[in-house]
Amino acid sequence: MIHYNRFVLDNGLRVLVHEDHSTPMAVVNIMYDVGAKDEDPNKTGFAHLFEHLMFGGSINIPDYDEPLQRAGGENNAYTTNDLTNYYCQLPAQNLETAFWLESDRMLSLAFSEKSLEVQRKVVCEEFKEHYINKPYGDAWHKMRALAYQQHPYRWMTIGKELKHVEDAKIEDVKHFFFKHYRPINAILVVAGNVKTEEVKTLAEKWFGSIESGEKYNRNIPSEPKQTAARLLEVTADVPLDALYKTWHIDSRLEKGYYVADLISEVLGGGTSSRLYQVLVKEKQLFSNIECYHFGTVDKGLFTIEGKLVKGVKMQDAEDAVNEIVSKIQSELISDIELQKVKNKTESVIAFEDMSVMNRANSLAFYELLGDADLMNKELLKYQEITSEEILEYSKQIFDPNNSNTLHYYSKN
C-alpha cells in the first residue's frame, strides 16, 4: 500500500506527497499531460523536442544542470505518445533547489533561436542514428502507420518525419509550450524524506503564482475497429529477416488491458515462455522472439516480433507463430501456468515499488489516468483474472482481421 497526501493549488496544479523517511533523498517529479499524440500531424516530434528544450535554460536560470549538481542532485526526463515526465532526485535537505529549478521552467522557457537550433540538431541526429541509419530502425515507423489509420499513435514520439523537427519555428515552439506546459495540465509529485506541510509551503511559494493556463481538452480521433488483416513487405540492408505482428488491444483502464498483459507473459515472458520454448529452443526458427505491448493510455498494440534464423522461410516462421497463438485461443491455460505469470507480475510490481523514484513516477501516472489510488489496486486486477477470460480475450484480439504483419526481409 503506497500512502500519499494530495492537494491542488489555486492555479490547478495537482500535488501529491509520498512520505518515506527511510531514505535521506527526495524526488521531485513533474508530469505533463502532453505526448506525441497531442501534436499536429504536420508538426510532429514537438513533445520530444520539448524534453530537450526544457534543459536548455529557463527565463531566470540559464543552466538547469549546474545548480542541481551543486546540490547533489541528478535529473532526467522521458516522453511517450501519452505524456512527458521530468524528474530529479537530490538530498532531502536541498529540496527547495528542485522547486526553484522546476518552477522556473514551468513559468517560462528561455526561448531563443540558439537554444532551439542546438536542441533541434541533437534531436535530428538522434532521429538519423536510431531510426534511419540503424538496422530495422524504421520498422516501427512502418508498423504504426500500418496499424493505425486515424489515431495519432500512427507516428512515433521522435516524430513522423525528420523534416517536421528540422522545420520547427520558434513561434510553433512557444505556442506548444504555453498550450501544454501549464499548471492546469501538470502533476507534481514529491516523495522521500519530506513532510507534507513543508511541501505545501514550497509548492505555494514556487508554483502558486504561475498562471494556470487553459485546461487542455483532447479531441483525438479514435481508431476505427480493424476489419481486415494488413500486410506490408519491406526489403532493406539488415542482417536477418524479421517478422513483426501486432493486434489492437483495449486501453489502459479497461479490463482487457490487464488480460492482454498476462497473455503477453504467457507467450513471451522470458525463456520459459511458449514462444521462446517452441520457436527458439525446439524448432530453431527464430534466433530471438519477443512478445509485449506498449502500455499506452488509449487502445494499444499487442506485439510479437522476432529475427528469423538464416535460411528459414518467412511463411514457415509465421505459420509457427500463428500455431502458438491459435493454441491460446482454443485451449484453457492451466492453473499452474496462470499462477506463474501472476506471481511474476506481482514481483515486477513489488520490485518497481522498491525505488522511491519509481513510486513518485507511478503516482503521477495514475493521477494522470484519473485516480492516483489506482496504484494500490493494480495487483488485485491481475489476481482476479481467470483462465476463461484469457481464452475469451485471446479469441477476440487474435482475430486475423485485427492483425497487422510486417515482413522485413534482408537483402543478403
Summary of the structure (lengths in Angstrom):
residues: 412
radius of gyration: 22.8
end to end distance: 54.0
largest distance: 66.0
contacts: 1381
relative contact order: 0.16
helix: 47%
strand: 20%
